[in-house]
Every structure is written in C-alpha cells, then in structure tokens.
C-alpha cells in the first residue's frame, strides 16, 4: 500500500510539473531578421516621400505633396538594430520625436517597413543628384 501511494504521489507530482512546463512554453521565439545597415545608406523614394540616410547616422526627409523640398527637409538621426529602424526627428521648435519602424525588406534597390499602426511604406533606391553628395 505504501509503495502504491509513493508511486501515485511521485507520478502525480511529475505530471503536474510536466503540465506546468508545457503550458508555459509557447514554442521557440522567432528570430528577428538582421539587416545590413550599409544597404540603408543613400537616397530613397516612395511616391512623393523622400528619405536620405547618411553613413554618420544622420538623415533627412521631405514630402513634395506638402510642398516641402529637399532644402527644407526635416533632419533626423537614425539607428538600425536587427529589423528595428528608429528615426529621431529634430523639431524646429526644439525637442526630438522618435519614430520606430519594422523593416521587412532592405536590399540594394528596395526598402520596405511598417509602423506600429499598420502603415506600410515601400521605397526604391534613387538615382538622383542626392547620391553624389
């Protein structure tokens, strides 16, 4: 009787631990893709929206639909970590506004990302005067 009780107690304990472990495991965490930061450098265009990323971690953006041209572009600094692109926009009246995006494509000709609101952007590498700076 004591042998059966011990087996039942150890067996129950083992099953309880196993159940807790299985419930707490959602499976492996998916790996975030890493993108080559050097591919980001240069001029990018998506319709009327333009972005220019420089090697020193600075850049600027402008949108011609708002009648804003390159000489009036909004400056920012940027970082790329894994698939997370963050732009820190410097406001004219002071202060910095961070904008964070998740990259989905970054290669020699295409830059695609989305923000946390579900807005997606697809840029193409430009072949304009901006490339020669």
Helices and strands as residue ranges (DSSP letters): H 2-24, G 37-40, E 42-46, E 49-53, E 58-63, G 64-66, G 70-72, E 74-81, E 84-90, E 96-106, E 110-114, E 120-125, G 129-132
